[in-house]
Amino acid sequence: MDGKIKKYGYVRVSHRDQNEGRQLAAMKSAGILPEQIYLDKQSGKDFERPKYKELITRLDDHSLVYVKSIDRLGRDYDEVLEQWRKITKEIGADIVVLDMPLLDTRRGKDLMGTFLSDIVLQVLSFVAENERDNIRKRQSEGIRIAKSNGVRFGRPETKLPDNFEEVYDMWVHGDVTVDMAANSCGMTHSTFYRKATKRKKQNHA
């Protein structure tokens, strides 16, 4: 039976964590061949995971899937559980979570072993999702406090050219067109218009 086992690895990195090196090193240590590792890099705008979908089509009841941590299986608590059940119950493959040796479905195939594995999975999935929520809340709170203290986010404002005020006054009084003003300031049409409109609002505030 052991000779028939097909070992696969699944690696996923998000836009916040683009370094897949740790996960790949863990797969190598587990003896997964490079061609048997499926890697998804996500933009953060979607969760399509084409390589994961490809992996799922290759699995059968003689397959063994390695992931470094349970959150690689899904975006949240519900999806982790859904994918776990799909792989282990529907397909009949086994899963090994390298960061949590207790989550190894090859062990404890009896009813009690399966029950304990499912309980641990649900607890860990819940904890992982809670931690992500807490991180998001701390980030939001930090941004709110920083903004209230005058911290500005995003790209810094570009310095206005020395002749901006003079050219701006000419534009306001209709002495030059937007294109002429922009050329005089060394700006694009849209940049000058945006800066000039902002200045006009400030002057009338």
PENORLIN-V254180 format. One record per pair of residues at least 6 apart in sequence whose ideal C-beta (glycine too) atoms are under 6 Angstrom apart, sorted by the first residue. I is the first residue (numbers start at 1). J is the second residue. Records with the same first field share a line. If there is no record, write none. Layout:
I: J  J
This chain:
4: 62
5: 62  64
6: 62  63
7: 32  64
8: 36  65
9: 27  32  37  66
10: 38  55  67
11: 20  23  39
12: 40  72
13: 20  41
14: 42
15: 43  44
23: 68
26: 68  98
27: 37
30: 66
32: 66
38: 51  55
39: 51
40: 49  51  52
47: 75
59: 91  93
61: 92
63: 93
64: 94
65: 93  95
66: 96
67: 97
68: 98  99
69: 99
70: 80  97  124
71: 128
73: 80  83
74: 80  83
76: 129
77: 125  126  129
80: 125
84: 121
87: 93  95
88: 105
94: 105  106
95: 105
96: 104
97: 103
102: 120
161: 185  186
164: 185
167: 181  184  185
168: 196  199
170: 176
171: 181
178: 189  193
179: 189
181: 192
182: 189  192
185: 192
